[in-house]
């Protein structure tokens, strides 16, 4: 953690955290928690072969939360100087003193805090000279533009490398933290034919540069995805099977996470209220949460409150086995925290064994969705209505591109109508899922 990429060593951050906790104690706080972080990065963009931007970022911050009994105050600063830390703690203390008591406020219980900190291989800095980053971006963009003569323009290619570190500490004596990295390659181009003009993109992201897709491969995927969208048209309104391509299928799992998160549950704003132990998906759906996945984007031995994380079956044969709770939401619900303060940890949606092409064949005739537009999802009712683009499929074969349509349903029904999950899993985020085939949805296009 003392890599030269960072300005501060781990021991320095721990000393700053201890200083904040002591300041809070001296100002009368009964409890305190602090998160101190630092991040650096570089991003290079190229468009039409020319350098468009070279950006560097260097950020740091201190987030302080204090408690006076069950009164809570929060303040933050980007200044690590002694005076700034004192002022920040004072600001949090002043807020807490004038805040109403909340009987669910407070730190996580001491027995819930993590005591083991395995190395999850999350930190792999990439010392990438700017000149090399520029050439990599050019290579990526050129591969995209070379796919087809109909690719007429480019939004460019970007190479980004980021690394950060943090320490979280609280007045129960917990101190933990680790460094991490994230690198990415992306390209977006525009294709035109007659009056038809389309744009699409592709990207790859990973903790370690060796896990990134090859730059030429990323560019080629961007070019191919753009060209295949040319001459898109609408389809006749009706009920059809819908196959969500892997990049957009992750959004369906995102709706699950929102619905089973503590905030939605205790506010009674979830369509999956009181669904623990009940069938919420079709029996073919299996979802695991694995916080200990090496190089995983959602990996961590503890959550943002220091609570230890645990691997678990989240959905088993379609039955919901657990919620996602922080200490606060757990207290509101009369339950125990699940170690999910800050979000989910690597959701693994298991394939039902079919390849993408096999799912197309299973669908027969229907809609392949490759892009979703708008935000028409009601987490309270489960009502789902979003603009979409993709491809019409007949006899398991893609026939033509589709645009200007809306797909609609209810997540209750959509989850229970999952009939296949592909093995075409994309690993570029904390949700690992292949394409998802849903038996039937309403597709609004043009009149019959």
Secondary structure, DSSP 8 states (H G I E B T S, - for coil): ---TTSSS-HHHHHHHHHHHHHHHHHTT-SEEEEEEEEEEEEEEEEETTEEEEEEEEEEEEEEEEEEETTEEEEEEES--SHHHHHHHHHHHHHHHHTS---TT-S---GGGB----------------HHHHHHHHHHHHHHHHTS-TTEEEEEEEEEEEEEEEEEEEETTS-EE--EEEEEEEEEEEEEEETTEEEEEEEEEEESSGGGS--HHHHHHHHHHHHHTTTT-B--B-EEEEEEE-HHHHHHHHHHHHHHHBHHHHHTT--TTTT-TTSB-S-TT--EEE-TT-TT-TT--SB-TTSBB---EEEEETTEE---B--HHHHHHHTS---S-TT----EEE---SB-HHHHHHHH-SEEEEEEEES--B-TTT-EEEEEEEEEEEETTEEEEEEEEEEEEEEHHHHHHTEEEEBS--B-SSSEEB--EEEEEEEEE-B--
